[in-house]
Amino acid sequence: MLFNAKWYDGMEPLLTGGHMSINEVVYKALSSSESTGLATSSTANKLLEGLKPIYQLGNKEKVIEKIEQLKKEPGIPFPTNYRDILEQD
């Protein structure tokens, strides 16, 4: 599976071996929301879209762990079915 470089319009992904790392995805999504001063469901959607290829390549536990950490932070409302979203093609 190839990484979809268009996971967020207007953002050039930092590629590492063809894929962004989990921390790079999180950094890019949070920095883009920081410019507006808000972390919203849009931020959660960007995170899910960026993390999906990493999840689908077999790093499921690490992606779930990172999302669970982020869910504890205020302002990033992940949908309750985020695992289903990560599984979808």
PyMOL Python script that loads the backbone (N, CA, C, O; Angstrom):
from pymol import cmd

cmd.read_pdbstr("""\
ATOM      1  N   MET A   1       0.846  -1.177   0.000  1.00  0.00           N
ATOM      2  CA  MET A   1       0.000   0.000   0.000  1.00  0.00           C
ATOM      3  C   MET A   1       0.889   1.236   0.000  1.00  0.00           C
ATOM      4  O   MET A   1       1.854   1.324   0.758  1.00  0.00           O
ATOM      5  N   LEU A   2       0.553   2.170  -0.846  1.00  0.00           N
ATOM      6  CA  LEU A   2       1.296   3.418  -0.916  1.00  0.00           C
ATOM      7  C   LEU A   2       0.643   4.464  -0.040  1.00  0.00           C
ATOM      8  O   LEU A   2      -0.575   4.472   0.137  1.00  0.00           O
ATOM      9  N   PHE A   3       1.451   5.338   0.501  1.00  0.00           N
ATOM     10  CA  PHE A   3       0.953   6.424   1.342  1.00  0.00           C
ATOM     11  C   PHE A   3       0.260   7.451   0.466  1.00  0.00           C
ATOM     12  O   PHE A   3       0.806   7.875  -0.553  1.00  0.00           O
ATOM     13  N   ASN A   4      -0.924   7.845   0.852  1.00  0.00           N
ATOM     14  CA  ASN A   4      -1.663   8.871   0.134  1.00  0.00           C
ATOM     15  C   ASN A   4      -1.152  10.232   0.581  1.00  0.00           C
ATOM     16  O   ASN A   4      -1.473  10.691   1.677  1.00  0.00           O
ATOM     17  N   ALA A   5      -0.361  10.873  -0.263  1.00  0.00           N
ATOM     18  CA  ALA A   5       0.260  12.142   0.098  1.00  0.00           C
ATOM     19  C   ALA A   5      -0.753  13.277   0.164  1.00  0.00           C
ATOM     20  O   ALA A   5      -0.406  14.368   0.618  1.00  0.00           O
ATOM     21  N   LYS A   6      -1.970  13.067  -0.262  1.00  0.00           N
ATOM     22  CA  LYS A   6      -2.982  14.117  -0.230  1.00  0.00           C
ATOM     23  C   LYS A   6      -3.893  13.975   0.983  1.00  0.00           C
ATOM     24  O   LYS A   6      -5.071  14.324   0.908  1.00  0.00           O
ATOM     25  N   TRP A   7      -3.375  13.474   2.088  1.00  0.00           N
ATOM     26  CA  TRP A   7      -4.220  13.278   3.275  1.00  0.00           C
ATOM     27  C   TRP A   7      -4.729  14.594   3.817  1.00  0.00           C
ATOM     28  O   TRP A   7      -5.724  14.621   4.541  1.00  0.00           O
ATOM     29  N   TYR A   8      -4.068  15.683   3.480  1.00  0.00           N
ATOM     30  CA  TYR A   8      -4.560  16.998   3.886  1.00  0.00           C
ATOM     31  C   TYR A   8      -4.170  17.991   2.805  1.00  0.00           C
ATOM     32  O   TYR A   8      -2.984  18.201   2.546  1.00  0.00           O
ATOM     33  N   ASP A   9      -5.168  18.605   2.170  1.00  0.00           N
ATOM     34  CA  ASP A   9      -4.917  19.527   1.068  1.00  0.00           C
ATOM     35  C   ASP A   9      -3.984  20.645   1.487  1.00  0.00           C
ATOM     36  O   ASP A   9      -4.148  21.236   2.554  1.00  0.00           O
ATOM     37  N   GLY A  10      -3.013  20.930   0.650  1.00  0.00           N
ATOM     38  CA  GLY A  10      -2.105  22.037   0.886  1.00  0.00           C
ATOM     39  C   GLY A  10      -0.953  21.727   1.810  1.00  0.00           C
ATOM     40  O   GLY A  10      -0.150  22.613   2.103  1.00  0.00           O
ATOM     41  N   MET A  11      -0.847  20.513   2.273  1.00  0.00           N
ATOM     42  CA  MET A  11       0.208  20.160   3.218  1.00  0.00           C
ATOM     43  C   MET A  11       1.176  19.192   2.549  1.00  0.00           C
ATOM     44  O   MET A  11       0.758  18.154   2.037  1.00  0.00           O
ATOM     45  N   GLU A  12       2.438  19.513   2.549  1.00  0.00           N
ATOM     46  CA  GLU A  12       3.447  18.619   2.009  1.00  0.00           C
ATOM     47  C   GLU A  12       3.905  17.682   3.127  1.00  0.00           C
ATOM     48  O   GLU A  12       4.489  18.134   4.112  1.00  0.00           O
ATOM     49  N   PRO A  13       3.650  16.404   2.985  1.00  0.00           N
ATOM     50  CA  PRO A  13       4.028  15.478   4.067  1.00  0.00           C
ATOM     51  C   PRO A  13       5.538  15.329   4.207  1.00  0.00           C
ATOM     52  O   PRO A  13       6.280  15.374   3.226  1.00  0.00           O
ATOM     53  N   LEU A  14       5.968  15.151   5.435  1.00  0.00           N
ATOM     54  CA  LEU A  14       7.368  14.833   5.703  1.00  0.00           C
ATOM     55  C   LEU A  14       7.496  13.329   5.547  1.00  0.00           C
ATOM     56  O   LEU A  14       7.042  12.570   6.404  1.00  0.00           O
ATOM     57  N   LEU A  15       8.106  12.903   4.469  1.00  0.00           N
ATOM     58  CA  LEU A  15       8.169  11.469   4.197  1.00  0.00           C
ATOM     59  C   LEU A  15       9.399  10.853   4.830  1.00  0.00           C
ATOM     60  O   LEU A  15      10.503  11.392   4.750  1.00  0.00           O
ATOM     61  N   THR A  16       9.186   9.733   5.449  1.00  0.00           N
ATOM     62  CA  THR A  16      10.268   8.973   6.056  1.00  0.00           C
ATOM     63  C   THR A  16      10.152   7.559   5.518  1.00  0.00           C
ATOM     64  O   THR A  16       9.263   6.811   5.925  1.00  0.00           O
ATOM     65  N   GLY A  17      11.028   7.191   4.622  1.00  0.00           N
ATOM     66  CA  GLY A  17      10.947   5.868   4.032  1.00  0.00           C
ATOM     67  C   GLY A  17       9.641   5.652   3.293  1.00  0.00           C
ATOM     68  O   GLY A  17       9.149   4.526   3.223  1.00  0.00           O
ATOM     69  N   GLY A  18       9.077   6.706   2.743  1.00  0.00           N
ATOM     70  CA  GLY A  18       7.830   6.588   2.006  1.00  0.00           C
ATOM     71  C   GLY A  18       6.595   6.798   2.854  1.00  0.00           C
ATOM     72  O   GLY A  18       5.490   6.884   2.319  1.00  0.00           O
ATOM     73  N   HIS A  19       6.752   6.882   4.148  1.00  0.00           N
ATOM     74  CA  HIS A  19       5.610   7.043   5.049  1.00  0.00           C
ATOM     75  C   HIS A  19       5.949   8.040   6.149  1.00  0.00           C
ATOM     76  O   HIS A  19       7.091   8.134   6.598  1.00  0.00           O
ATOM     77  N   MET A  20       4.950   8.764   6.561  1.00  0.00           N
ATOM     78  CA  MET A  20       5.144   9.661   7.696  1.00  0.00           C
ATOM     79  C   MET A  20       5.128   8.817   8.965  1.00  0.00           C
ATOM     80  O   MET A  20       4.447   7.794   9.029  1.00  0.00           O
ATOM     81  N   SER A  21       5.871   9.245   9.959  1.00  0.00           N
ATOM     82  CA  SER A  21       5.808   8.556  11.247  1.00  0.00           C
ATOM     83  C   SER A  21       4.548   9.022  11.979  1.00  0.00           C
ATOM     84  O   SER A  21       3.938  10.024  11.606  1.00  0.00           O
ATOM     85  N   ILE A  22       4.175   8.302  13.001  1.00  0.00           N
ATOM     86  CA  ILE A  22       3.005   8.663  13.798  1.00  0.00           C
ATOM     87  C   ILE A  22       3.179  10.075  14.358  1.00  0.00           C
ATOM     88  O   ILE A  22       2.259  10.891  14.292  1.00  0.00           O
ATOM     89  N   ASN A  23       4.337  10.354  14.896  1.00  0.00           N
ATOM     90  CA  ASN A  23       4.570  11.677  15.483  1.00  0.00           C
ATOM     91  C   ASN A  23       4.547  12.787  14.438  1.00  0.00           C
ATOM     92  O   ASN A  23       4.101  13.896  14.733  1.00  0.00           O
ATOM     93  N   GLU A  24       5.019  12.513  13.225  1.00  0.00           N
ATOM     94  CA  GLU A  24       4.969  13.512  12.166  1.00  0.00           C
ATOM     95  C   GLU A  24       3.534  13.827  11.769  1.00  0.00           C
ATOM     96  O   GLU A  24       3.184  14.987  11.550  1.00  0.00           O
ATOM     97  N   VAL A  25       2.710  12.797  11.677  1.00  0.00           N
ATOM     98  CA  VAL A  25       1.296  13.000  11.353  1.00  0.00           C
ATOM     99  C   VAL A  25       0.642  13.872  12.419  1.00  0.00           C
ATOM    100  O   VAL A  25      -0.064  14.830  12.107  1.00  0.00           O
ATOM    101  N   VAL A  26       0.886  13.527  13.682  1.00  0.00           N
ATOM    102  CA  VAL A  26       0.297  14.282  14.791  1.00  0.00           C
ATOM    103  C   VAL A  26       0.795  15.721  14.773  1.00  0.00           C
ATOM    104  O   VAL A  26       0.004  16.652  14.924  1.00  0.00           O
ATOM    105  N   TYR A  27       2.082  15.907  14.591  1.00  0.00           N
ATOM    106  CA  TYR A  27       2.656  17.249  14.570  1.00  0.00           C
ATOM    107  C   TYR A  27       2.024  18.105  13.464  1.00  0.00           C
ATOM    108  O   TYR A  27       1.613  19.238  13.713  1.00  0.00           O
ATOM    109  N   LYS A  28       1.950  17.563  12.255  1.00  0.00           N
ATOM    110  CA  LYS A  28       1.406  18.320  11.128  1.00  0.00           C
ATOM    111  C   LYS A  28      -0.062  18.678  11.355  1.00  0.00           C
ATOM    112  O   LYS A  28      -0.468  19.809  11.092  1.00  0.00           O
ATOM    113  N   ALA A  29      -0.849  17.738  11.835  1.00  0.00           N
ATOM    114  CA  ALA A  29      -2.281  18.006  12.056  1.00  0.00           C
ATOM    115  C   ALA A  29      -2.479  19.028  13.162  1.00  0.00           C
ATOM    116  O   ALA A  29      -3.309  19.928  13.036  1.00  0.00           O
ATOM    117  N   LEU A  30      -1.725  18.897  14.244  1.00  0.00           N
ATOM    118  CA  LEU A  30      -1.879  19.836  15.354  1.00  0.00           C
ATOM    119  C   LEU A  30      -1.338  21.219  15.007  1.00  0.00           C
ATOM    120  O   LEU A  30      -1.901  22.228  15.431  1.00  0.00           O
ATOM    121  N   SER A  31      -0.242  21.273  14.236  1.00  0.00           N
ATOM    122  CA  SER A  31       0.264  22.597  13.860  1.00  0.00           C
ATOM    123  C   SER A  31      -0.684  23.305  12.916  1.00  0.00           C
ATOM    124  O   SER A  31      -0.802  24.529  12.971  1.00  0.00           O
ATOM    125  N   SER A  32      -1.359  22.575  12.057  1.00  0.00           N
ATOM    126  CA  SER A  32      -2.299  23.241  11.160  1.00  0.00           C
ATOM    127  C   SER A  32      -3.504  23.766  11.931  1.00  0.00           C
ATOM    128  O   SER A  32      -4.053  24.808  11.571  1.00  0.00           O
ATOM    129  N   SER A  33      -3.924  23.075  12.973  1.00  0.00           N
ATOM    130  CA  SER A  33      -5.053  23.565  13.773  1.00  0.00           C
ATOM    131  C   SER A  33      -4.615  24.690  14.704  1.00  0.00           C
ATOM    132  O   SER A  33      -5.425  25.532  15.093  1.00  0.00           O
ATOM    133  N   GLU A  34      -3.327  24.703  15.060  1.00  0.00           N
ATOM    134  CA  GLU A  34      -2.799  25.744  15.936  1.00  0.00           C
ATOM    135  C   GLU A  34      -2.893  27.124  15.279  1.00  0.00           C
ATOM    136  O   GLU A  34      -3.079  28.132  15.960  1.00  0.00           O
ATOM    137  N   SER A  35      -2.762  27.156  13.957  1.00  0.00           N
ATOM    138  CA  SER A  35      -2.824  28.437  13.255  1.00  0.00           C
ATOM    139  C   SER A  35      -4.200  29.085  13.392  1.00  0.00           C
ATOM    140  O   SER A  35      -4.318  30.309  13.346  1.00  0.00           O
ATOM    141  N   THR A  36      -5.238  28.271  13.559  1.00  0.00           N
ATOM    142  CA  THR A  36      -6.585  28.804  13.761  1.00  0.00           C
ATOM    143  C   THR A  36      -6.896  28.969  15.237  1.00  0.00           C
ATOM    144  O   THR A  36      -7.867  29.633  15.601  1.00  0.00           O
ATOM    145  N   GLY A  37      -6.067  28.362  16.098  1.00  0.00           N
ATOM    146  CA  GLY A  37      -6.292  28.451  17.533  1.00  0.00           C
ATOM    147  C   GLY A  37      -7.286  27.432  18.054  1.00  0.00           C
ATOM    148  O   GLY A  37      -7.629  27.442  19.237  1.00  0.00           O
ATOM    149  N   LEU A  38      -7.749  26.556  17.179  1.00  0.00           N
ATOM    150  CA  LEU A  38      -8.756  25.578  17.588  1.00  0.00           C
ATOM    151  C   LEU A  38      -8.352  24.171  17.194  1.00  0.00           C
ATOM    152  O   LEU A  38      -7.857  23.945  16.090  1.00  0.00           O
ATOM    153  N   ALA A  39      -8.560  23.239  18.083  1.00  0.00           N
ATOM    154  CA  ALA A  39      -8.466  21.826  17.746  1.00  0.00           C
ATOM    155  C   ALA A  39      -9.905  21.320  17.761  1.00  0.00           C
ATOM    156  O   ALA A  39     -10.581  21.382  18.788  1.00  0.00           O
ATOM    157  N   THR A  40     -10.361  20.828  16.637  1.00  0.00           N
ATOM    158  CA  THR A  40     -11.767  20.462  16.498  1.00  0.00           C
ATOM    159  C   THR A  40     -11.896  19.063  15.932  1.00  0.00           C
ATOM    160  O   THR A  40     -10.915  18.328  15.815  1.00  0.00           O
ATOM    161  N   SER A  41     -13.131  18.707  15.580  1.00  0.00           N
ATOM    162  CA  SER A  41     -13.338  17.417  14.928  1.00  0.00           C
ATOM    163  C   SER A  41     -12.604  17.386  13.591  1.00  0.00           C
ATOM    164  O   SER A  41     -12.228  16.315  13.116  1.00  0.00           O
ATOM    165  N   SER A  42     -12.400  18.544  12.986  1.00  0.00           N
ATOM    166  CA  SER A  42     -11.615  18.617  11.753  1.00  0.00           C
ATOM    167  C   SER A  42     -10.183  18.156  12.016  1.00  0.00           C
ATOM    168  O   SER A  42      -9.589  17.469  11.185  1.00  0.00           O
ATOM    169  N   THR A  43      -9.636  18.529  13.155  1.00  0.00           N
ATOM    170  CA  THR A  43      -8.291  18.089  13.540  1.00  0.00           C
ATOM    171  C   THR A  43      -8.271  16.577  13.718  1.00  0.00           C
ATOM    172  O   THR A  43      -7.344  15.906  13.265  1.00  0.00           O
ATOM    173  N   ALA A  44      -9.291  16.045  14.375  1.00  0.00           N
ATOM    174  CA  ALA A  44      -9.377  14.596  14.567  1.00  0.00           C
ATOM    175  C   ALA A  44      -9.459  13.890  13.219  1.00  0.00           C
ATOM    176  O   ALA A  44      -8.846  12.839  13.029  1.00  0.00           O
ATOM    177  N   ASN A  45     -10.214  14.461  12.284  1.00  0.00           N
ATOM    178  CA  ASN A  45     -10.328  13.853  10.957  1.00  0.00           C
ATOM    179  C   ASN A  45      -8.996  13.866  10.223  1.00  0.00           C
ATOM    180  O   ASN A  45      -8.649  12.891   9.556  1.00  0.00           O
ATOM    181  N   LYS A  46      -8.241  14.959  10.337  1.00  0.00           N
ATOM    182  CA  LYS A  46      -6.914  15.023   9.725  1.00  0.00           C
ATOM    183  C   LYS A  46      -5.995  13.962  10.330  1.00  0.00           C
ATOM    184  O   LYS A  46      -5.243  13.294   9.620  1.00  0.00           O
ATOM    185  N   LEU A  47      -6.070  13.824  11.638  1.00  0.00           N
ATOM    186  CA  LEU A  47      -5.252  12.816  12.313  1.00  0.00           C
ATOM    187  C   LEU A  47      -5.611  11.410  11.838  1.00  0.00           C
ATOM    188  O   LEU A  47      -4.724  10.611  11.538  1.00  0.00           O
ATOM    189  N   LEU A  48      -6.892  11.111  11.769  1.00  0.00           N
ATOM    190  CA  LEU A  48      -7.316   9.783  11.333  1.00  0.00           C
ATOM    191  C   LEU A  48      -6.891   9.513   9.894  1.00  0.00           C
ATOM    192  O   LEU A  48      -6.432   8.417   9.572  1.00  0.00           O
ATOM    193  N   GLU A  49      -7.044  10.498   9.045  1.00  0.00           N
ATOM    194  CA  GLU A  49      -6.653  10.332   7.639  1.00  0.00           C
ATOM    195  C   GLU A  49      -5.156  10.101   7.504  1.00  0.00           C
ATOM    196  O   GLU A  49      -4.724   9.281   6.695  1.00  0.00           O
ATOM    197  N   GLY A  50      -4.365  10.816   8.288  1.00  0.00           N
ATOM    198  CA  GLY A  50      -2.916  10.644   8.239  1.00  0.00           C
ATOM    199  C   GLY A  50      -2.433   9.360   8.893  1.00  0.00           C
ATOM    200  O   GLY A  50      -1.437   8.776   8.467  1.00  0.00           O
ATOM    201  N   LEU A  51      -3.139   8.922   9.929  1.00  0.00           N
ATOM    202  CA  LEU A  51      -2.738   7.709  10.654  1.00  0.00           C
ATOM    203  C   LEU A  51      -3.234   6.427   9.993  1.00  0.00           C
ATOM    204  O   LEU A  51      -2.697   5.348  10.245  1.00  0.00           O
ATOM    205  N   LYS A  52      -4.246   6.541   9.156  1.00  0.00           N
ATOM    206  CA  LYS A  52      -4.836   5.357   8.524  1.00  0.00           C
ATOM    207  C   LYS A  52      -3.817   4.501   7.770  1.00  0.00           C
ATOM    208  O   LYS A  52      -3.807   3.286   7.967  1.00  0.00           O
ATOM    209  N   PRO A  53      -2.947   5.077   6.907  1.00  0.00           N
ATOM    210  CA  PRO A  53      -1.988   4.221   6.204  1.00  0.00           C
ATOM    211  C   PRO A  53      -1.019   3.526   7.156  1.00  0.00           C
ATOM    212  O   PRO A  53      -0.629   2.383   6.916  1.00  0.00           O
ATOM    213  N   ILE A  54      -0.636   4.192   8.214  1.00  0.00           N
ATOM    214  CA  ILE A  54       0.278   3.596   9.196  1.00  0.00           C
ATOM    215  C   ILE A  54      -0.429   2.437   9.900  1.00  0.00           C
ATOM    216  O   ILE A  54       0.155   1.372  10.102  1.00  0.00           O
ATOM    217  N   TYR A  55      -1.683   2.655  10.267  1.00  0.00           N
ATOM    218  CA  TYR A  55      -2.496   1.624  10.920  1.00  0.00           C
ATOM    219  C   TYR A  55      -2.641   0.415  10.002  1.00  0.00           C
ATOM    220  O   TYR A  55      -2.469  -0.727  10.428  1.00  0.00           O
ATOM    221  N   GLN A  56      -2.960   0.680   8.742  1.00  0.00           N
ATOM    222  CA  GLN A  56      -3.224  -0.409   7.802  1.00  0.00           C
ATOM    223  C   GLN A  56      -1.965  -1.172   7.402  1.00  0.00           C
ATOM    224  O   GLN A  56      -2.052  -2.286   6.887  1.00  0.00           O
ATOM    225  N   LEU A  57      -0.799  -0.580   7.636  1.00  0.00           N
ATOM    226  CA  LEU A  57       0.450  -1.275   7.361  1.00  0.00           C
ATOM    227  C   LEU A  57       0.868  -2.195   8.508  1.00  0.00           C
ATOM    228  O   LEU A  57       1.900  -2.861   8.429  1.00  0.00           O
ATOM    229  N   GLY A  58       0.066  -2.230   9.574  1.00  0.00           N
ATOM    230  CA  GLY A  58       0.339  -3.165  10.648  1.00  0.00           C
ATOM    231  C   GLY A  58       0.753  -2.558  11.968  1.00  0.00           C
ATOM    232  O   GLY A  58       1.022  -3.285  12.924  1.00  0.00           O
ATOM    233  N   ASN A  59       0.809  -1.247  12.044  1.00  0.00           N
ATOM    234  CA  ASN A  59       1.181  -0.595  13.299  1.00  0.00           C
ATOM    235  C   ASN A  59      -0.050  -0.232  14.112  1.00  0.00           C
ATOM    236  O   ASN A  59      -0.138   0.859  14.676  1.00  0.00           O
ATOM    237  N   LYS A  60      -0.996  -1.157  14.166  1.00  0.00           N
ATOM    238  CA  LYS A  60      -2.291  -0.890  14.790  1.00  0.00           C
ATOM    239  C   LYS A  60      -2.178  -0.507  16.257  1.00  0.00           C
ATOM    240  O   LYS A  60      -2.785   0.472  16.692  1.00  0.00           O
ATOM    241  N   GLU A  61      -1.411  -1.266  17.017  1.00  0.00           N
ATOM    242  CA  GLU A  61      -1.315  -1.001  18.457  1.00  0.00           C
ATOM    243  C   GLU A  61      -0.733   0.383  18.745  1.00  0.00           C
ATOM    244  O   GLU A  61      -1.218   1.094  19.625  1.00  0.00           O
ATOM    245  N   LYS A  62       0.302   0.758  18.002  1.00  0.00           N
ATOM    246  CA  LYS A  62       0.933   2.063  18.235  1.00  0.00           C
ATOM    247  C   LYS A  62       0.000   3.200  17.860  1.00  0.00           C
ATOM    248  O   LYS A  62      -0.045   4.217  18.551  1.00  0.00           O
ATOM    249  N   VAL A  63      -0.746   3.040  16.772  1.00  0.00           N
ATOM    250  CA  VAL A  63      -1.687   4.080  16.351  1.00  0.00           C
ATOM    251  C   VAL A  63      -2.809   4.211  17.378  1.00  0.00           C
ATOM    252  O   VAL A  63      -3.170   5.325  17.758  1.00  0.00           O
ATOM    253  N   ILE A  64      -3.361   3.089  17.828  1.00  0.00           N
ATOM    254  CA  ILE A  64      -4.438   3.117  18.834  1.00  0.00           C
ATOM    255  C   ILE A  64      -3.922   3.756  20.123  1.00  0.00           C
ATOM    256  O   ILE A  64      -4.614   4.563  20.743  1.00  0.00           O
ATOM    257  N   GLU A  65      -2.716   3.392  20.515  1.00  0.00           N
ATOM    258  CA  GLU A  65      -2.118   3.961  21.731  1.00  0.00           C
ATOM    259  C   GLU A  65      -2.005   5.485  21.618  1.00  0.00           C
ATOM    260  O   GLU A  65      -2.334   6.205  22.561  1.00  0.00           O
ATOM    261  N   LYS A  66      -1.542   5.972  20.467  1.00  0.00           N
ATOM    262  CA  LYS A  66      -1.392   7.416  20.267  1.00  0.00           C
ATOM    263  C   LYS A  66      -2.756   8.106  20.284  1.00  0.00           C
ATOM    264  O   LYS A  66      -2.898   9.173  20.883  1.00  0.00           O
ATOM    265  N   ILE A  67      -3.744   7.521  19.644  1.00  0.00           N
ATOM    266  CA  ILE A  67      -5.090   8.117  19.636  1.00  0.00           C
ATOM    267  C   ILE A  67      -5.662   8.157  21.043  1.00  0.00           C
ATOM    268  O   ILE A  67      -6.274   9.152  21.432  1.00  0.00           O
ATOM    269  N   GLU A  68      -5.475   7.103  21.804  1.00  0.00           N
ATOM    270  CA  GLU A  68      -5.978   7.082  23.179  1.00  0.00           C
ATOM    271  C   GLU A  68      -5.294   8.164  24.017  1.00  0.00           C
ATOM    272  O   GLU A  68      -5.932   8.775  24.876  1.00  0.00           O
ATOM    273  N   GLN A  69      -4.014   8.405  23.778  1.00  0.00           N
ATOM    274  CA  GLN A  69      -3.319   9.495  24.479  1.00  0.00           C
ATOM    275  C   GLN A  69      -3.912  10.844  24.080  1.00  0.00           C
ATOM    276  O   GLN A  69      -4.148  11.702  24.931  1.00  0.00           O
ATOM    277  N   LEU A  70      -4.150  11.024  22.788  1.00  0.00           N
ATOM    278  CA  LEU A  70      -4.691  12.292  22.296  1.00  0.00           C
ATOM    279  C   LEU A  70      -6.125  12.522  22.773  1.00  0.00           C
ATOM    280  O   LEU A  70      -6.537  13.663  22.981  1.00  0.00           O
ATOM    281  N   LYS A  71      -6.874  11.450  22.943  1.00  0.00           N
ATOM    282  CA  LYS A  71      -8.261  11.580  23.415  1.00  0.00           C
ATOM    283  C   LYS A  71      -8.322  12.171  24.821  1.00  0.00           C
ATOM    284  O   LYS A  71      -9.325  12.776  25.199  1.00  0.00           O
ATOM    285  N   LYS A  72      -7.270  12.000  25.581  1.00  0.00           N
ATOM    286  CA  LYS A  72      -7.225  12.526  26.951  1.00  0.00           C
ATOM    287  C   LYS A  72      -6.966  14.030  26.972  1.00  0.00           C
ATOM    288  O   LYS A  72      -7.195  14.698  27.980  1.00  0.00           O
ATOM    289  N   GLU A  73      -6.484  14.553  25.842  1.00  0.00           N
ATOM    290  CA  GLU A  73      -6.206  15.980  25.738  1.00  0.00           C
ATOM    291  C   GLU A  73      -7.501  16.724  25.403  1.00  0.00           C
ATOM    292  O   GLU A  73      -8.332  16.202  24.659  1.00  0.00           O
ATOM    293  N   PRO A  74      -7.681  17.917  25.933  1.00  0.00           N
ATOM    294  CA  PRO A  74      -8.900  18.669  25.619  1.00  0.00           C
ATOM    295  C   PRO A  74      -8.898  19.163  24.171  1.00  0.00           C
ATOM    296  O   PRO A  74      -7.859  19.542  23.630  1.00  0.00           O
ATOM    297  N   GLY A  75     -10.076  19.151  23.563  1.00  0.00           N
ATOM    298  CA  GLY A  75     -10.244  19.794  22.273  1.00  0.00           C
ATOM    299  C   GLY A  75     -10.111  18.938  21.039  1.00  0.00           C
ATOM    300  O   GLY A  75     -10.298  19.446  19.933  1.00  0.00           O
ATOM    301  N   ILE A  76      -9.797  17.658  21.174  1.00  0.00           N
ATOM    302  CA  ILE A  76      -9.713  16.800  19.995  1.00  0.00           C
ATOM    303  C   ILE A  76     -10.759  15.695  20.141  1.00  0.00           C
ATOM    304  O   ILE A  76     -10.477  14.636  20.701  1.00  0.00           O
ATOM    305  N   PRO A  77     -11.952  15.946  19.640  1.00  0.00           N
ATOM    306  CA  PRO A  77     -13.040  14.981  19.793  1.00  0.00           C
ATOM    307  C   PRO A  77     -13.006  13.886  18.723  1.00  0.00           C
ATOM    308  O   PRO A  77     -13.550  14.059  17.632  1.00  0.00           O
ATOM    309  N   PHE A  78     -12.375  12.777  19.037  1.00  0.00           N
ATOM    310  CA  PHE A  78     -12.362  11.656  18.101  1.00  0.00           C
ATOM    311  C   PHE A  78     -13.735  11.000  18.090  1.00  0.00           C
ATOM    312  O   PHE A  78     -14.385  10.908  19.131  1.00  0.00           O
ATOM    313  N   PRO A  79     -14.183  10.541  16.916  1.00  0.00           N
ATOM    314  CA  PRO A  79     -15.460   9.832  16.883  1.00  0.00           C
ATOM    315  C   PRO A  79     -15.336   8.505  17.632  1.00  0.00           C
ATOM    316  O   PRO A  79     -14.252   7.925  17.704  1.00  0.00           O
ATOM    317  N   THR A  80     -16.430   8.038  18.179  1.00  0.00           N
ATOM    318  CA  THR A  80     -16.396   6.781  18.934  1.00  0.00           C
ATOM    319  C   THR A  80     -16.048   5.596  18.038  1.00  0.00           C
ATOM    320  O   THR A  80     -15.537   4.585  18.520  1.00  0.00           O
ATOM    321  N   ASN A  81     -16.316   5.709  16.758  1.00  0.00           N
ATOM    322  CA  ASN A  81     -16.035   4.606  15.830  1.00  0.00           C
ATOM    323  C   ASN A  81     -14.710   4.799  15.087  1.00  0.00           C
ATOM    324  O   ASN A  81     -14.569   4.360  13.945  1.00  0.00           O
ATOM    325  N   TYR A  82     -13.739   5.456  15.730  1.00  0.00           N
ATOM    326  CA  TYR A  82     -12.487   5.761  15.034  1.00  0.00           C
ATOM    327  C   TYR A  82     -11.763   4.513  14.561  1.00  0.00           C
ATOM    328  O   TYR A  82     -11.071   4.565  13.545  1.00  0.00           O
ATOM    329  N   ARG A  83     -11.897   3.389  15.262  1.00  0.00           N
ATOM    330  CA  ARG A  83     -11.245   2.147  14.812  1.00  0.00           C
ATOM    331  C   ARG A  83     -11.850   1.658  13.510  1.00  0.00           C
ATOM    332  O   ARG A  83     -11.133   1.176  12.634  1.00  0.00           O
ATOM    333  N   ASP A  84     -13.155   1.777  13.374  1.00  0.00           N
ATOM    334  CA  ASP A  84     -13.815   1.392  12.119  1.00  0.00           C
ATOM    335  C   ASP A  84     -13.328   2.262  10.968  1.00  0.00           C
ATOM    336  O   ASP A  84     -13.113   1.773   9.859  1.00  0.00           O
ATOM    337  N   ILE A  85     -13.155   3.549  11.235  1.00  0.00           N
ATOM    338  CA  ILE A  85     -12.669   4.478  10.207  1.00  0.00           C
ATOM    339  C   ILE A  85     -11.266   4.097   9.758  1.00  0.00           C
ATOM    340  O   ILE A  85     -10.956   4.148   8.568  1.00  0.00           O
ATOM    341  N   LEU A  86     -10.421   3.717  10.702  1.00  0.00           N
ATOM    342  CA  LEU A  86      -9.048   3.315  10.372  1.00  0.00           C
ATOM    343  C   LEU A  86      -9.021   2.026   9.549  1.00  0.00           C
ATOM    344  O   LEU A  86      -8.109   1.826   8.747  1.00  0.00           O
ATOM    345  N   GLU A  87     -10.002   1.159   9.739  1.00  0.00           N
ATOM    346  CA  GLU A  87     -10.066  -0.115   9.013  1.00  0.00           C
ATOM    347  C   GLU A  87     -10.553   0.040   7.581  1.00  0.00           C
ATOM    348  O   GLU A  87     -10.236  -0.791   6.729  1.00  0.00           O
ATOM    349  N   GLN A  88     -11.315   1.083   7.303  1.00  0.00           N
ATOM    350  CA  GLN A  88     -11.902   1.265   5.973  1.00  0.00           C
ATOM    351  C   GLN A  88     -10.830   1.541   4.930  1.00  0.00           C
ATOM    352  O   GLN A  88      -9.822   2.194   5.199  1.00  0.00           O
ATOM    353  N   ASP A  89     -11.078   1.024   3.730  1.00  0.00           N
ATOM    354  CA  ASP A  89     -10.158   1.292   2.609  1.00  0.00           C
ATOM    355  C   ASP A  89     -10.391   2.638   2.013  1.00  0.00           C
ATOM    356  O   ASP A  89      -9.705   3.020   1.065  1.00  0.00           O
TER     357      ASP A  89
END
""", "prot")
cmd.dss("prot")
cmd.show_as("cartoon", "prot")
cmd.util.cbc("prot")
cmd.orient("prot")
